[in-house]
Amino acid sequence: MSDIQTRTMEKAFYLQTKAFLEKNSEHIDEIARLKAEVERLTKAGDELHIFLISYIVEGRISSSYLNELDDNWNAAKEGKPGA
């Protein structure tokens, strides 16, 4: 392939990529927002789990109940249905 052909193909790829990004920028922004939301919710769920551990120490909930919550929470974080 000649240098001119290579540069032409690179320029075409660049223009196609630029057009795609311009056309889909709102979707790309939405994807980034949703990823941040998932991270925020996961962090909140992990903090809630730590809080519930204190309830076991105080005798407010049983360790078997927390184990069930653990299983459901871990499944949810992996995108699987709970028990």
mmCIF file of the N, C-alpha and C atoms, coordinates in Angstrom:
data_MODEL
# 
_entry.id   MODEL 
# 
loop_
_atom_site.group_PDB 
_atom_site.id 
_atom_site.type_symbol 
_atom_site.label_atom_id 
_atom_site.label_alt_id 
_atom_site.label_comp_id 
_atom_site.label_asym_id 
_atom_site.label_entity_id 
_atom_site.label_seq_id 
_atom_site.pdbx_PDB_ins_code 
_atom_site.Cartn_x 
_atom_site.Cartn_y 
_atom_site.Cartn_z 
_atom_site.occupancy 
_atom_site.B_iso_or_equiv 
_atom_site.pdbx_formal_charge 
_atom_site.auth_seq_id 
_atom_site.auth_comp_id 
_atom_site.auth_asym_id 
_atom_site.auth_atom_id 
_atom_site.pdbx_PDB_model_num 
ATOM 1   N N  . MET A 1 1  ? 0.855   -1.174  0.000  1.00 0.00 ? 1  MET A N  1 
ATOM 2   C CA . MET A 1 1  ? 0.000   0.000   0.000  1.00 0.00 ? 1  MET A CA 1 
ATOM 3   C C  . MET A 1 1  ? 0.900   1.236   0.000  1.00 0.00 ? 1  MET A C  1 
ATOM 4   N N  . SER A 1 2  ? 0.566   2.173   -0.801 1.00 0.00 ? 2  SER A N  1 
ATOM 5   C CA . SER A 1 2  ? 1.402   3.374   -0.912 1.00 0.00 ? 2  SER A CA 1 
ATOM 6   C C  . SER A 1 2  ? 1.164   4.304   0.276  1.00 0.00 ? 2  SER A C  1 
ATOM 7   N N  . ASP A 1 3  ? 2.089   5.212   0.455  1.00 0.00 ? 3  ASP A N  1 
ATOM 8   C CA . ASP A 1 3  ? 2.005   6.191   1.538  1.00 0.00 ? 3  ASP A CA 1 
ATOM 9   C C  . ASP A 1 3  ? 0.758   7.062   1.387  1.00 0.00 ? 3  ASP A C  1 
ATOM 10  N N  . ILE A 1 4  ? 0.425   7.406   0.149  1.00 0.00 ? 4  ILE A N  1 
ATOM 11  C CA . ILE A 1 4  ? -0.761  8.236   -0.110 1.00 0.00 ? 4  ILE A CA 1 
ATOM 12  C C  . ILE A 1 4  ? -2.029  7.466   0.266  1.00 0.00 ? 4  ILE A C  1 
ATOM 13  N N  . GLN A 1 5  ? -2.086  6.190   -0.082 1.00 0.00 ? 5  GLN A N  1 
ATOM 14  C CA . GLN A 1 5  ? -3.253  5.381   0.266  1.00 0.00 ? 5  GLN A CA 1 
ATOM 15  C C  . GLN A 1 5  ? -3.389  5.247   1.781  1.00 0.00 ? 5  GLN A C  1 
ATOM 16  N N  . THR A 1 6  ? -2.274  5.038   2.440  1.00 0.00 ? 6  THR A N  1 
ATOM 17  C CA . THR A 1 6  ? -2.291  4.912   3.897  1.00 0.00 ? 6  THR A CA 1 
ATOM 18  C C  . THR A 1 6  ? -2.797  6.185   4.548  1.00 0.00 ? 6  THR A C  1 
ATOM 19  N N  . ARG A 1 7  ? -2.276  7.321   4.105  1.00 0.00 ? 7  ARG A N  1 
ATOM 20  C CA . ARG A 1 7  ? -2.716  8.598   4.668  1.00 0.00 ? 7  ARG A CA 1 
ATOM 21  C C  . ARG A 1 7  ? -4.181  8.867   4.360  1.00 0.00 ? 7  ARG A C  1 
ATOM 22  N N  . THR A 1 8  ? -4.640  8.495   3.189  1.00 0.00 ? 8  THR A N  1 
ATOM 23  C CA . THR A 1 8  ? -6.045  8.672   2.814  1.00 0.00 ? 8  THR A CA 1 
ATOM 24  C C  . THR A 1 8  ? -6.945  7.825   3.715  1.00 0.00 ? 8  THR A C  1 
ATOM 25  N N  . MET A 1 9  ? -6.551  6.584   3.955  1.00 0.00 ? 9  MET A N  1 
ATOM 26  C CA . MET A 1 9  ? -7.334  5.705   4.828  1.00 0.00 ? 9  MET A CA 1 
ATOM 27  C C  . MET A 1 9  ? -7.336  6.212   6.266  1.00 0.00 ? 9  MET A C  1 
ATOM 28  N N  . GLU A 1 10 ? -6.197  6.707   6.738  1.00 0.00 ? 10 GLU A N  1 
ATOM 29  C CA . GLU A 1 10 ? -6.122  7.260   8.086  1.00 0.00 ? 10 GLU A CA 1 
ATOM 30  C C  . GLU A 1 10 ? -7.027  8.479   8.221  1.00 0.00 ? 10 GLU A C  1 
ATOM 31  N N  . LYS A 1 11 ? -7.021  9.337   7.196  1.00 0.00 ? 11 LYS A N  1 
ATOM 32  C CA . LYS A 1 11 ? -7.868  10.537  7.215  1.00 0.00 ? 11 LYS A CA 1 
ATOM 33  C C  . LYS A 1 11 ? -9.350  10.146  7.195  1.00 0.00 ? 11 LYS A C  1 
ATOM 34  N N  . ALA A 1 12 ? -9.697  9.148   6.389  1.00 0.00 ? 12 ALA A N  1 
ATOM 35  C CA . ALA A 1 12 ? -11.086 8.682   6.327  1.00 0.00 ? 12 ALA A CA 1 
ATOM 36  C C  . ALA A 1 12 ? -11.512 8.115   7.671  1.00 0.00 ? 12 ALA A C  1 
ATOM 37  N N  . PHE A 1 13 ? -10.639 7.323   8.288  1.00 0.00 ? 13 PHE A N  1 
ATOM 38  C CA . PHE A 1 13 ? -10.954 6.765   9.607  1.00 0.00 ? 13 PHE A CA 1 
ATOM 39  C C  . PHE A 1 13 ? -11.143 7.879   10.629 1.00 0.00 ? 13 PHE A C  1 
ATOM 40  N N  . TYR A 1 14 ? -10.269 8.864   10.603 1.00 0.00 ? 14 TYR A N  1 
ATOM 41  C CA . TYR A 1 14 ? -10.367 9.998   11.507 1.00 0.00 ? 14 TYR A CA 1 
ATOM 42  C C  . TYR A 1 14 ? -11.697 10.721  11.326 1.00 0.00 ? 14 TYR A C  1 
ATOM 43  N N  . LEU A 1 15 ? -12.062 10.992  10.075 1.00 0.00 ? 15 LEU A N  1 
ATOM 44  C CA . LEU A 1 15 ? -13.320 11.711  9.810  1.00 0.00 ? 15 LEU A CA 1 
ATOM 45  C C  . LEU A 1 15 ? -14.538 10.899  10.230 1.00 0.00 ? 15 LEU A C  1 
ATOM 46  N N  . GLN A 1 16 ? -14.512 9.581   9.991  1.00 0.00 ? 16 GLN A N  1 
ATOM 47  C CA . GLN A 1 16 ? -15.621 8.723   10.409 1.00 0.00 ? 16 GLN A CA 1 
ATOM 48  C C  . GLN A 1 16 ? -15.734 8.686   11.927 1.00 0.00 ? 16 GLN A C  1 
ATOM 49  N N  . THR A 1 17 ? -14.606 8.574   12.606 1.00 0.00 ? 17 THR A N  1 
ATOM 50  C CA . THR A 1 17 ? -14.608 8.547   14.070 1.00 0.00 ? 17 THR A CA 1 
ATOM 51  C C  . THR A 1 17 ? -15.117 9.860   14.630 1.00 0.00 ? 17 THR A C  1 
ATOM 52  N N  . LYS A 1 18 ? -14.651 10.960  14.072 1.00 0.00 ? 18 LYS A N  1 
ATOM 53  C CA . LYS A 1 18 ? -15.089 12.284  14.522 1.00 0.00 ? 18 LYS A CA 1 
ATOM 54  C C  . LYS A 1 18 ? -16.595 12.440  14.329 1.00 0.00 ? 18 LYS A C  1 
ATOM 55  N N  . ALA A 1 19 ? -17.113 12.041  13.174 1.00 0.00 ? 19 ALA A N  1 
ATOM 56  C CA . ALA A 1 19 ? -18.553 12.143  12.906 1.00 0.00 ? 19 ALA A CA 1 
ATOM 57  C C  . ALA A 1 19 ? -19.344 11.275  13.876 1.00 0.00 ? 19 ALA A C  1 
ATOM 58  N N  . PHE A 1 20 ? -18.849 10.066  14.143 1.00 0.00 ? 20 PHE A N  1 
ATOM 59  C CA . PHE A 1 20 ? -19.535 9.169   15.083 1.00 0.00 ? 20 PHE A CA 1 
ATOM 60  C C  . PHE A 1 20 ? -19.599 9.790   16.471 1.00 0.00 ? 20 PHE A C  1 
ATOM 61  N N  . LEU A 1 21 ? -18.468 10.318  16.940 1.00 0.00 ? 21 LEU A N  1 
ATOM 62  C CA . LEU A 1 21 ? -18.437 10.910  18.281 1.00 0.00 ? 21 LEU A CA 1 
ATOM 63  C C  . LEU A 1 21 ? -19.341 12.131  18.379 1.00 0.00 ? 21 LEU A C  1 
ATOM 64  N N  . GLU A 1 22 ? -19.369 12.953  17.341 1.00 0.00 ? 22 GLU A N  1 
ATOM 65  C CA . GLU A 1 22 ? -20.243 14.123  17.349 1.00 0.00 ? 22 GLU A CA 1 
ATOM 66  C C  . GLU A 1 22 ? -21.709 13.703  17.361 1.00 0.00 ? 22 GLU A C  1 
ATOM 67  N N  . LYS A 1 23 ? -22.039 12.683  16.579 1.00 0.00 ? 23 LYS A N  1 
ATOM 68  C CA . LYS A 1 23 ? -23.423 12.217  16.501 1.00 0.00 ? 23 LYS A CA 1 
ATOM 69  C C  . LYS A 1 23 ? -23.867 11.555  17.804 1.00 0.00 ? 23 LYS A C  1 
ATOM 70  N N  . ASN A 1 24 ? -22.956 10.876  18.479 1.00 0.00 ? 24 ASN A N  1 
ATOM 71  C CA . ASN A 1 24 ? -23.315 10.088  19.648 1.00 0.00 ? 24 ASN A CA 1 
ATOM 72  C C  . ASN A 1 24 ? -22.815 10.676  20.961 1.00 0.00 ? 24 ASN A C  1 
ATOM 73  N N  . SER A 1 25 ? -22.422 11.937  20.966 1.00 0.00 ? 25 SER A N  1 
ATOM 74  C CA . SER A 1 25 ? -21.845 12.521  22.179 1.00 0.00 ? 25 SER A CA 1 
ATOM 75  C C  . SER A 1 25 ? -22.810 12.482  23.354 1.00 0.00 ? 25 SER A C  1 
ATOM 76  N N  . GLU A 1 26 ? -24.101 12.691  23.102 1.00 0.00 ? 26 GLU A N  1 
ATOM 77  C CA . GLU A 1 26 ? -25.052 12.656  24.219 1.00 0.00 ? 26 GLU A CA 1 
ATOM 78  C C  . GLU A 1 26 ? -25.144 11.249  24.800 1.00 0.00 ? 26 GLU A C  1 
ATOM 79  N N  . HIS A 1 27 ? -25.011 10.228  23.968 1.00 0.00 ? 27 HIS A N  1 
ATOM 80  C CA . HIS A 1 27 ? -25.046 8.855   24.468 1.00 0.00 ? 27 HIS A CA 1 
ATOM 81  C C  . HIS A 1 27 ? -23.784 8.535   25.260 1.00 0.00 ? 27 HIS A C  1 
ATOM 82  N N  . ILE A 1 28 ? -22.661 9.037   24.784 1.00 0.00 ? 28 ILE A N  1 
ATOM 83  C CA . ILE A 1 28 ? -21.402 8.823   25.485 1.00 0.00 ? 28 ILE A CA 1 
ATOM 84  C C  . ILE A 1 28 ? -21.451 9.501   26.850 1.00 0.00 ? 28 ILE A C  1 
ATOM 85  N N  . ASP A 1 29 ? -22.003 10.702  26.908 1.00 0.00 ? 29 ASP A N  1 
ATOM 86  C CA . ASP A 1 29 ? -22.158 11.410  28.181 1.00 0.00 ? 29 ASP A CA 1 
ATOM 87  C C  . ASP A 1 29 ? -23.083 10.644  29.117 1.00 0.00 ? 29 ASP A C  1 
ATOM 88  N N  . GLU A 1 30 ? -24.157 10.089  28.571 1.00 0.00 ? 30 GLU A N  1 
ATOM 89  C CA . GLU A 1 30 ? -25.115 9.327   29.389 1.00 0.00 ? 30 GLU A CA 1 
ATOM 90  C C  . GLU A 1 30 ? -24.466 8.054   29.928 1.00 0.00 ? 30 GLU A C  1 
ATOM 91  N N  . ILE A 1 31 ? -23.672 7.391   29.119 1.00 0.00 ? 31 ILE A N  1 
ATOM 92  C CA . ILE A 1 31 ? -22.970 6.195   29.576 1.00 0.00 ? 31 ILE A CA 1 
ATOM 93  C C  . ILE A 1 31 ? -22.032 6.545   30.726 1.00 0.00 ? 31 ILE A C  1 
ATOM 94  N N  . ALA A 1 32 ? -21.303 7.629   30.592 1.00 0.00 ? 32 ALA A N  1 
ATOM 95  C CA . ALA A 1 32 ? -20.392 8.062   31.662 1.00 0.00 ? 32 ALA A CA 1 
ATOM 96  C C  . ALA A 1 32 ? -21.170 8.387   32.931 1.00 0.00 ? 32 ALA A C  1 
ATOM 97  N N  . ARG A 1 33 ? -22.326 9.046   32.786 1.00 0.00 ? 33 ARG A N  1 
ATOM 98  C CA . ARG A 1 33 ? -23.154 9.377   33.959 1.00 0.00 ? 33 ARG A CA 1 
ATOM 99  C C  . ARG A 1 33 ? -23.647 8.111   34.646 1.00 0.00 ? 33 ARG A C  1 
ATOM 100 N N  . LEU A 1 34 ? -24.087 7.128   33.851 1.00 0.00 ? 34 LEU A N  1 
ATOM 101 C CA . LEU A 1 34 ? -24.585 5.880   34.425 1.00 0.00 ? 34 LEU A CA 1 
ATOM 102 C C  . LEU A 1 34 ? -23.481 5.087   35.122 1.00 0.00 ? 34 LEU A C  1 
ATOM 103 N N  . LYS A 1 35 ? -22.288 5.090   34.549 1.00 0.00 ? 35 LYS A N  1 
ATOM 104 C CA . LYS A 1 35 ? -21.167 4.407   35.204 1.00 0.00 ? 35 LYS A CA 1 
ATOM 105 C C  . LYS A 1 35 ? -20.864 5.054   36.554 1.00 0.00 ? 35 LYS A C  1 
ATOM 106 N N  . ALA A 1 36 ? -20.907 6.373   36.607 1.00 0.00 ? 36 ALA A N  1 
ATOM 107 C CA . ALA A 1 36 ? -20.660 7.075   37.869 1.00 0.00 ? 36 ALA A CA 1 
ATOM 108 C C  . ALA A 1 36 ? -21.762 6.755   38.876 1.00 0.00 ? 36 ALA A C  1 
ATOM 109 N N  . GLU A 1 37 ? -22.990 6.642   38.401 1.00 0.00 ? 37 GLU A N  1 
ATOM 110 C CA . GLU A 1 37 ? -24.119 6.319   39.277 1.00 0.00 ? 37 GLU A CA 1 
ATOM 111 C C  . GLU A 1 37 ? -23.964 4.913   39.858 1.00 0.00 ? 37 GLU A C  1 
ATOM 112 N N  . VAL A 1 38 ? -23.548 3.967   39.029 1.00 0.00 ? 38 VAL A N  1 
ATOM 113 C CA . VAL A 1 38 ? -23.333 2.598   39.508 1.00 0.00 ? 38 VAL A CA 1 
ATOM 114 C C  . VAL A 1 38 ? -22.255 2.588   40.585 1.00 0.00 ? 38 VAL A C  1 
ATOM 115 N N  . GLU A 1 39 ? -21.165 3.308   40.309 1.00 0.00 ? 39 GLU A N  1 
ATOM 116 C CA . GLU A 1 39 ? -20.070 3.373   41.312 1.00 0.00 ? 39 GLU A CA 1 
ATOM 117 C C  . GLU A 1 39 ? -20.574 3.966   42.625 1.00 0.00 ? 39 GLU A C  1 
ATOM 118 N N  . ARG A 1 40 ? -21.383 5.024   42.530 1.00 0.00 ? 40 ARG A N  1 
ATOM 119 C CA . ARG A 1 40 ? -21.915 5.690   43.733 1.00 0.00 ? 40 ARG A CA 1 
ATOM 120 C C  . ARG A 1 40 ? -22.823 4.753   44.513 1.00 0.00 ? 40 ARG A C  1 
ATOM 121 N N  . LEU A 1 41 ? -23.698 4.036   43.806 1.00 0.00 ? 41 LEU A N  1 
ATOM 122 C CA . LEU A 1 41 ? -24.619 3.120   44.480 1.00 0.00 ? 41 LEU A CA 1 
ATOM 123 C C  . LEU A 1 41 ? -23.889 1.927   45.085 1.00 0.00 ? 41 LEU A C  1 
ATOM 124 N N  . THR A 1 42 ? -22.872 1.441   44.409 1.00 0.00 ? 42 THR A N  1 
ATOM 125 C CA . THR A 1 42 ? -22.088 0.334   44.947 1.00 0.00 ? 42 THR A CA 1 
ATOM 126 C C  . THR A 1 42 ? -21.390 0.762   46.234 1.00 0.00 ? 42 THR A C  1 
ATOM 127 N N  . LYS A 1 43 ? -20.839 1.956   46.226 1.00 0.00 ? 43 LYS A N  1 
ATOM 128 C CA . LYS A 1 43 ? -20.169 2.464   47.424 1.00 0.00 ? 43 LYS A CA 1 
ATOM 129 C C  . LYS A 1 43 ? -21.168 2.604   48.573 1.00 0.00 ? 43 LYS A C  1 
ATOM 130 N N  . ALA A 1 44 ? -22.351 3.104   48.290 1.00 0.00 ? 44 ALA A N  1 
ATOM 131 C CA . ALA A 1 44 ? -23.383 3.255   49.320 1.00 0.00 ? 44 ALA A CA 1 
ATOM 132 C C  . ALA A 1 44 ? -23.805 1.884   49.865 1.00 0.00 ? 44 ALA A C  1 
ATOM 133 N N  . GLY A 1 45 ? -23.950 0.907   48.983 1.00 0.00 ? 45 GLY A N  1 
ATOM 134 C CA . GLY A 1 45 ? -24.321 -0.440  49.426 1.00 0.00 ? 45 GLY A CA 1 
ATOM 135 C C  . GLY A 1 45 ? -23.249 -1.064  50.290 1.00 0.00 ? 45 GLY A C  1 
ATOM 136 N N  . ASP A 1 46 ? -22.002 -0.862  49.928 1.00 0.00 ? 46 ASP A N  1 
ATOM 137 C CA . ASP A 1 46 ? -20.899 -1.383  50.742 1.00 0.00 ? 46 ASP A CA 1 
ATOM 138 C C  . ASP A 1 46 ? -20.879 -0.718  52.123 1.00 0.00 ? 46 ASP A C  1 
ATOM 139 N N  . GLU A 1 47 ? -21.136 0.577   52.169 1.00 0.00 ? 47 GLU A N  1 
ATOM 140 C CA . GLU A 1 47 ? -21.172 1.284   53.449 1.00 0.00 ? 47 GLU A CA 1 
ATOM 141 C C  . GLU A 1 47 ? -22.350 0.812   54.305 1.00 0.00 ? 47 GLU A C  1 
ATOM 142 N N  . LEU A 1 48 ? -23.484 0.542   53.680 1.00 0.00 ? 48 LEU A N  1 
ATOM 143 C CA . LEU A 1 48 ? -24.634 0.008   54.402 1.00 0.00 ? 48 LEU A CA 1 
ATOM 144 C C  . LEU A 1 48 ? -24.307 -1.367  54.985 1.00 0.00 ? 48 LEU A C  1 
ATOM 145 N N  . HIS A 1 49 ? -23.600 -2.169  54.236 1.00 0.00 ? 49 HIS A N  1 
ATOM 146 C CA . HIS A 1 49 ? -23.198 -3.488  54.720 1.00 0.00 ? 49 HIS A CA 1 
ATOM 147 C C  . HIS A 1 49 ? -22.348 -3.368  55.986 1.00 0.00 ? 49 HIS A C  1 
ATOM 148 N N  . ILE A 1 50 ? -21.389 -2.453  55.961 1.00 0.00 ? 50 ILE A N  1 
ATOM 149 C CA . ILE A 1 50 ? -20.551 -2.229  57.144 1.00 0.00 ? 50 ILE A CA 1 
ATOM 150 C C  . ILE A 1 50 ? -21.403 -1.791  58.330 1.00 0.00 ? 50 ILE A C  1 
ATOM 151 N N  . PHE A 1 51 ? -22.375 -0.937  58.062 1.00 0.00 ? 51 PHE A N  1 
ATOM 152 C CA . PHE A 1 51 ? -23.289 -0.487  59.123 1.00 0.00 ? 51 PHE A CA 1 
ATOM 153 C C  . PHE A 1 51 ? -24.070 -1.656  59.707 1.00 0.00 ? 51 PHE A C  1 
ATOM 154 N N  . LEU A 1 52 ? -24.543 -2.558  58.860 1.00 0.00 ? 52 LEU A N  1 
ATOM 155 C CA . LEU A 1 52 ? -25.330 -3.690  59.347 1.00 0.00 ? 52 LEU A CA 1 
ATOM 156 C C  . LEU A 1 52 ? -24.505 -4.653  60.193 1.00 0.00 ? 52 LEU A C  1 
ATOM 157 N N  . ILE A 1 53 ? -23.214 -4.725  59.947 1.00 0.00 ? 53 ILE A N  1 
ATOM 158 C CA . ILE A 1 53 ? -22.356 -5.570  60.774 1.00 0.00 ? 53 ILE A CA 1 
ATOM 159 C C  . ILE A 1 53 ? -22.430 -5.123  62.231 1.00 0.00 ? 53 ILE A C  1 
ATOM 160 N N  . SER A 1 54 ? -22.538 -3.821  62.465 1.00 0.00 ? 54 SER A N  1 
ATOM 161 C CA . SER A 1 54 ? -22.653 -3.327  63.843 1.00 0.00 ? 54 SER A CA 1 
ATOM 162 C C  . SER A 1 54 ? -23.958 -3.806  64.486 1.00 0.00 ? 54 SER A C  1 
ATOM 163 N N  . TYR A 1 55 ? -24.985 -4.037  63.687 1.00 0.00 ? 55 TYR A N  1 
ATOM 164 C CA . TYR A 1 55 ? -26.246 -4.545  64.222 1.00 0.00 ? 55 TYR A CA 1 
ATOM 165 C C  . TYR A 1 55 ? -26.093 -5.982  64.725 1.00 0.00 ? 55 TYR A C  1 
ATOM 166 N N  . ILE A 1 56 ? -25.213 -6.756  64.123 1.00 0.00 ? 56 ILE A N  1 
ATOM 167 C CA . ILE A 1 56 ? -24.956 -8.116  64.615 1.00 0.00 ? 56 ILE A CA 1 
ATOM 168 C C  . ILE A 1 56 ? -24.304 -8.028  65.987 1.00 0.00 ? 56 ILE A C  1 
ATOM 169 N N  . VAL A 1 57 ? -23.317 -7.141  66.100 1.00 0.00 ? 57 VAL A N  1 
ATOM 170 C CA . VAL A 1 57 ? -22.607 -6.975  67.366 1.00 0.00 ? 57 VAL A CA 1 
ATOM 171 C C  . VAL A 1 57 ? -23.582 -6.577  68.464 1.00 0.00 ? 57 VAL A C  1 
ATOM 172 N N  . GLU A 1 58 ? -24.535 -5.725  68.124 1.00 0.00 ? 58 GLU A N  1 
ATOM 173 C CA . GLU A 1 58 ? -25.529 -5.268  69.112 1.00 0.00 ? 58 GLU A CA 1 
ATOM 174 C C  . GLU A 1 58 ? -26.654 -6.284  69.304 1.00 0.00 ? 58 GLU A C  1 
ATOM 175 N N  . GLY A 1 59 ? -26.674 -7.331  68.511 1.00 0.00 ? 59 GLY A N  1 
ATOM 176 C CA . GLY A 1 59 ? -27.716 -8.349  68.639 1.00 0.00 ? 59 GLY A CA 1 
ATOM 177 C C  . GLY A 1 59 ? -29.037 -7.968  67.987 1.00 0.00 ? 59 GLY A C  1 
ATOM 178 N N  . ARG A 1 60 ? -29.054 -6.962  67.130 1.00 0.00 ? 60 ARG A N  1 
ATOM 179 C CA . ARG A 1 60 ? -30.297 -6.516  66.490 1.00 0.00 ? 60 ARG A CA 1 
ATOM 180 C C  . ARG A 1 60 ? -30.688 -7.397  65.307 1.00 0.00 ? 60 ARG A C  1 
ATOM 181 N N  . ILE A 1 61 ? -29.701 -7.968  64.619 1.00 0.00 ? 61 ILE A N  1 
ATOM 182 C CA . ILE A 1 61 ? -29.999 -8.900  63.534 1.00 0.00 ? 61 ILE A CA 1 
ATOM 183 C C  . ILE A 1 61 ? -29.092 -10.113 63.683 1.00 0.00 ? 61 ILE A C  1 
ATOM 184 N N  . SER A 1 62 ? -29.526 -11.215 63.108 1.00 0.00 ? 62 SER A N  1 
ATOM 185 C CA . SER A 1 62 ? -28.742 -12.442 63.217 1.00 0.00 ? 62 SER A CA 1 
ATOM 186 C C  . SER A 1 62 ? -27.668 -12.482 62.135 1.00 0.00 ? 62 SER A C  1 
ATOM 187 N N  . SER A 1 63 ? -26.612 -13.216 62.427 1.00 0.00 ? 63 SER A N  1 
ATOM 188 C CA . SER A 1 63 ? -25.542 -13.340 61.439 1.00 0.00 ? 63 SER A CA 1 
ATOM 189 C C  . SER A 1 63 ? -26.034 -14.096 60.210 1.00 0.00 ? 63 SER A C  1 
ATOM 190 N N  . SER A 1 64 ? -27.005 -15.010 60.377 1.00 0.00 ? 64 SER A N  1 
ATOM 191 C CA . SER A 1 64 ? -27.530 -15.732 59.213 1.00 0.00 ? 64 SER A CA 1 
ATOM 192 C C  . SER A 1 64 ? -28.287 -14.783 58.278 1.00 0.00 ? 64 SER A C  1 
ATOM 193 N N  . TYR A 1 65 ? -28.990 -13.811 58.867 1.00 0.00 ? 65 TYR A N  1 
ATOM 194 C CA . TYR A 1 65 ? -29.687 -12.819 58.044 1.00 0.00 ? 65 TYR A CA 1 
ATOM 195 C C  . TYR A 1 65 ? -28.680 -11.964 57.283 1.00 0.00 ? 65 TYR A C  1 
ATOM 196 N N  . LEU A 1 66 ? -27.594 -11.568 57.951 1.00 0.00 ? 66 LEU A N  1 
ATOM 197 C CA . LEU A 1 66 ? -26.570 -10.780 57.267 1.00 0.00 ? 66 LEU A CA 1 
ATOM 198 C C  . LEU A 1 66 ? -25.912 -11.603 56.169 1.00 0.00 ? 66 LEU A C  1 
ATOM 199 N N  . ASN A 1 67 ? -25.705 -12.893 56.399 1.00 0.00 ? 67 ASN A N  1 
ATOM 200 C CA . ASN A 1 67 ? -25.140 -13.754 55.356 1.00 0.00 ? 67 ASN A CA 1 
ATOM 201 C C  . ASN A 1 67 ? -26.040 -13.779 54.131 1.00 0.00 ? 67 ASN A C  1 
ATOM 202 N N  . GLU A 1 68 ? -27.346 -13.829 54.358 1.00 0.00 ? 68 GLU A N  1 
ATOM 203 C CA . GLU A 1 68 ? -28.296 -13.803 53.234 1.00 0.00 ? 68 GLU A CA 1 
ATOM 204 C C  . GLU A 1 68 ? -28.207 -12.467 52.498 1.00 0.00 ? 68 GLU A C  1 
ATOM 205 N N  . LEU A 1 69 ? -28.116 -11.379 53.260 1.00 0.00 ? 69 LEU A N  1 
ATOM 206 C CA . LEU A 1 69 ? -27.954 -10.065 52.643 1.00 0.00 ? 69 LEU A CA 1 
ATOM 207 C C  . LEU A 1 69 ? -26.646 -9.998  51.856 1.00 0.00 ? 69 LEU A C  1 
ATOM 208 N N  . ASP A 1 70 ? -25.582 -10.568 52.433 1.00 0.00 ? 70 ASP A N  1 
ATOM 209 C CA . ASP A 1 70 ? -24.287 -10.605 51.734 1.00 0.00 ? 70 ASP A CA 1 
ATOM 210 C C  . ASP A 1 70 ? -24.422 -11.290 50.387 1.00 0.00 ? 70 ASP A C  1 
ATOM 211 N N  . ASP A 1 71 ? -25.066 -12.456 50.387 1.00 0.00 ? 71 ASP A N  1 
ATOM 212 C CA . ASP A 1 71 ? -25.221 -13.216 49.149 1.00 0.00 ? 71 ASP A CA 1 
ATOM 213 C C  . ASP A 1 71 ? -25.985 -12.408 48.106 1.00 0.00 ? 71 ASP A C  1 
ATOM 214 N N  . ASN A 1 72 ? -27.061 -11.780 48.544 1.00 0.00 ? 72 ASN A N  1 
ATOM 215 C CA . ASN A 1 72 ? -27.877 -10.978 47.616 1.00 0.00 ? 72 ASN A CA 1 
ATOM 216 C C  . ASN A 1 72 ? -27.106 -9.757  47.118 1.00 0.00 ? 72 ASN A C  1 
ATOM 217 N N  . TRP A 1 73 ? -26.378 -9.095  48.017 1.00 0.00 ? 73 TRP A N  1 
ATOM 218 C CA . TRP A 1 73 ? -25.630 -7.900  47.628 1.00 0.00 ? 73 TRP A CA 1 
ATOM 219 C C  . TRP A 1 73 ? -24.514 -8.254  46.655 1.00 0.00 ? 73 TRP A C  1 
ATOM 220 N N  . ASN A 1 74 ? -23.781 -9.319  46.952 1.00 0.00 ? 74 ASN A N  1 
ATOM 221 C CA . ASN A 1 74 ? -22.696 -9.724  46.053 1.00 0.00 ? 74 ASN A CA 1 
ATOM 222 C C  . ASN A 1 74 ? -23.235 -10.135 44.684 1.00 0.00 ? 74 ASN A C  1 
ATOM 223 N N  . ALA A 1 75 ? -24.377 -10.806 44.674 1.00 0.00 ? 75 ALA A N  1 
ATOM 224 C CA . ALA A 1 75 ? -24.994 -11.179 43.395 1.00 0.00 ? 75 ALA A CA 1 
ATOM 225 C C  . ALA A 1 75 ? -25.406 -9.933  42.621 1.00 0.00 ? 75 ALA A C  1 
ATOM 226 N N  . ALA A 1 76 ? -25.981 -8.972  43.329 1.00 0.00 ? 76 ALA A N  1 
ATOM 227 C CA . ALA A 1 76 ? -26.413 -7.727  42.670 1.00 0.00 ? 76 ALA A CA 1 
ATOM 228 C C  . ALA A 1 76 ? -25.227 -6.977  42.070 1.00 0.00 ? 76 ALA A C  1 
ATOM 229 N N  . LYS A 1 77 ? -24.118 -6.938  42.796 1.00 0.00 ? 77 LYS A N  1 
ATOM 230 C CA . LYS A 1 77 ? -22.932 -6.236  42.277 1.00 0.00 ? 77 LYS A CA 1 
ATOM 231 C C  . LYS A 1 77 ? -22.380 -6.921  41.027 1.00 0.00 ? 77 LYS A C  1 
ATOM 232 N N  . GLU A 1 78 ? -22.623 -8.223  40.898 1.00 0.00 ? 78 GLU A N  1 
ATOM 233 C CA . GLU A 1 78 ? -22.174 -8.959  39.721 1.00 0.00 ? 78 GLU A CA 1 
ATOM 234 C C  . GLU A 1 78 ? -23.233 -8.977  38.620 1.00 0.00 ? 78 GLU A C  1 
ATOM 235 N N  . GLY A 1 79 ? -24.385 -8.340  38.888 1.00 0.00 ? 79 GLY A N  1 
ATOM 236 C CA . GLY A 1 79 ? -25.448 -8.293  37.887 1.00 0.00 ? 79 GLY A CA 1 
ATOM 237 C C  . GLY A 1 79 ? -26.284 -9.546  37.827 1.00 0.00 ? 79 GLY A C  1 
ATOM 238 N N  . LYS A 1 80 ? -26.251 -10.332 38.911 1.00 0.00 ? 80 LYS A N  1 
ATOM 239 C CA . LYS A 1 80 ? -27.029 -11.563 38.960 1.00 0.00 ? 80 LYS A CA 1 
ATOM 240 C C  . LYS A 1 80 ? -28.236 -11.371 39.861 1.00 0.00 ? 80 LYS A C  1 
ATOM 241 N N  . PRO A 1 81 ? -29.302 -12.146 39.652 1.00 0.00 ? 81 PRO A N  1 
ATOM 242 C CA . PRO A 1 81 ? -30.457 -12.046 40.560 1.00 0.00 ? 81 PRO A CA 1 
ATOM 243 C C  . PRO A 1 81 ? -30.103 -12.586 41.939 1.00 0.00 ? 81 PRO A C  1 
ATOM 244 N N  . GLY A 1 82 ? -30.729 -12.048 42.949 1.00 0.00 ? 82 GLY A N  1 
ATOM 245 C CA . GLY A 1 82 ? -30.498 -12.504 44.323 1.00 0.00 ? 82 GLY A CA 1 
ATOM 246 C C  . GLY A 1 82 ? -31.164 -13.834 44.599 1.00 0.00 ? 82 GLY A C  1 
ATOM 247 N N  . ALA A 1 83 ? -30.935 -14.315 45.815 1.00 0.00 ? 83 ALA A N  1 
ATOM 248 C CA . ALA A 1 83 ? -31.505 -15.607 46.211 1.00 0.00 ? 83 ALA A CA 1 
ATOM 249 C C  . ALA A 1 83 ? -32.996 -15.519 46.427 1.00 0.00 ? 83 ALA A C  1 
# 
